[in-house]
Amino acid sequence: MNDQRPVAIIIFIFLIGLVLLTKLFMIQVMDDSFMKKAERNAIQRVVDHPYRGLVYDRNGKLLVYNNPIFDLMIVPKEFEVGDTTRFLELFKITKEELIESYQAARKYSWVKPSPLIKQISTTDFARMQDYLIDYPGLFIMTRSVRSYPLPIAAHALGYIGEINARQLERDSTNYYVQGDYVGLSGMERFYEDDLRGEKGVKYKMVNVRGVDKGPFKDGEYDTASVAGKNITSTIDMDLQKYGEFLMGGKKGSVVAIEPKTGEILAMISAPYYNPNDLTGADFSKTYRSLNSDESKPLFNRPIMATYPPGSIFKVVQSLIGLQEGILTPNTTFACNKSLVACHNHPSPVNLFGAIRNSCNPYYHQAFRQIINQEVSSNTYKDTEIGLNAWREKVLKFGLGSRLGVDMPNEKGGSVPSSKYYDRFYGEGRWKYSTIYSLSIGQGEMLVTPLQMANLAAIFANKGFYYPPHLVKAIDNDPTQIPEKYRTKNEVGVDAHHFDMIQDAMAEALYGTATRAIMKDLVIAGKTGTAQNPHGEDHSVFVAFAPKDDPKIAIAVYVENAGWGGRAAASTASLMIEKYIRKEITRPELEQYVLAGNFIY
């Protein structure tokens, strides 16, 4: 008997161990409910999303702020639901939506949280939170969406939205995860890294029902989120608002710049939309509606639409001719309408008169002298050489390439080179008679409204510009904006040549833009009529004021509105008055612009 006792003890211990191992196997392998309870009874990692930086106008007025919203997050591995019908009623979603969201969450990750219901309002959040303890695997994550005190500047400010798969793939920093919001257009996209802030993390103790039991180890391992940097925009809120008021019901662009700095004072793209419409839970629905609208309200015309510059380009031709010594203020040509059509005015005219009266035949003849300088006895080769040399001078005015504004999707326009005509007509098979329409800003030349406003700034500054930009300072520090916006660009024309040009532009208002004349404030401007093969021509006007101490340079395009001295010049003059005098003293001109009957 004594010899059998140790064997019995060993067998007993073995059986106990076998039972324990079997139970452990059941817990860990066959049934993971204990694992789920253990995890939920321990620590829950919650990402603390930062508030995006606020955006102010140049005078400290708030343009963009944040509103809290809530996302219902799901961890597929932990999610349990008993009564599906009750769940759908409580959380106000359909069965199809639940299945779709759950499958998307599983596809993203079995163990990582992702959104089940996005952008829940404060009211719905208050109603839902009492039921969350009944559904393991669900919790609320607080985020924020953008809000706008005034429904203006939608194209300049941009909008945010949920990051897509392609953007996630390109994120080399691994900052973003599925469900994060990111700047998609305008300043929101360009300054994303500054505006987004830094995420924080909180570790919470939760019981088996998912009830918050407080911070893990009193928050010892928590990291606080850091709000994004605030941005001071160059936009003048009052001027922007007034510009959108004037452009209501029209198609076109207004861009106003402070010449001495390149700061954009107003950027209007018409038609426009209310930026508040692209926030909240209805974002996708509203975006689809705007995107399918035939008037293209999402299209950012100031930086994406391209037009022939029209007669405004005559000022650039004048400056190039003066700098090259081909033209002088006294260079005189007859208004020979057999060369190109023109309106009636005194003839012949010198350079001052050509600008004042916008004489087409004058620039036809002047441009020929700029192009054909008899460098080659072959007229075809001579035209090729002259065109390429002329093009290099034009490019210095910020035309033919992107200016580099702090917005995505800017277009660069077009200044044709000899290679363009070689492809179209064949090498050595074109000459001046092929390209003469460039003399008056027509033909194959294209510019954006932003480039035209920058031209106005160049005329105001007598030969230089700072690249146009929308941000004045980041966290009240102007040195945080990109260096290129504080770098002067010279156009290669001596300053003294601009004296006569500015005087002629001031006088031009009495020739082709009498509606723009303002008492006791000298505006220097130039009209243009951009040809449109699809309908009425576009009305164009650029200007700066006051002439002797410019505070504002402006370009206005009003599509299908005809002559530049009507719609565009009137709009520009009102914008200048609003900015400089802070009030409108010509209500009859304002009513004329609002009525929109420009071609009659």
Buried (B, 14 or more C-beta within 10 A) or exposed (E): EEEEEEEEEEEEEEEEEEEEEEEEEEBEEEEBEEBBBEBBBEEBEBBBBBBBBBBBBBEEBBBBBBBEBBBBBBBBBBBEBEEEEEBBEBBEBEEEBBEEBBEBBBEBBEEBBBBBBBBBBEEBBEBBBEEBBBBBBBBBBEBBBBBBEBBBBBBBBBBBBBBEEEEBEEBEEEEBBBBBBBBBBBBBBBBBEBBBBEBBEBBBBBEBEBEBEEBBEEEEEBEEBBBBBBBBBBBBBBBBBBBBBBBEEBBBBBBBBBBBBBBBBBBBBBBBBBBBBBBBBEBEEBBEEBEEEEEBBBBBBBBBBBBBBBBBBBBBBBBBBBBBEBBEBEBBBEBBEEBBEBEEBEBBBBBBBBBBBBBBBBBBBBBBBBBBBEEBEEEBBBBBBBBEBBBEBBBBBBBBBBBBBBBBEBBBBBBBBBEBBBEEEEEEEBBBEBBBBBBBBBBBBBBBBBBBBBBBBBBBBBBBBBBBBBBBBBEEEEEEBEEBBBEEBEBBBEEEBBEBBBBBBBBBBEBBBEBBBBEEBBBBBBBBBBBBEEEBBBBBBBBBBBBEEBBBBBBBBBBBBBBBBBBBBBBBBBBBBBBBEEEEEBEEBBEBBEEBEBEE
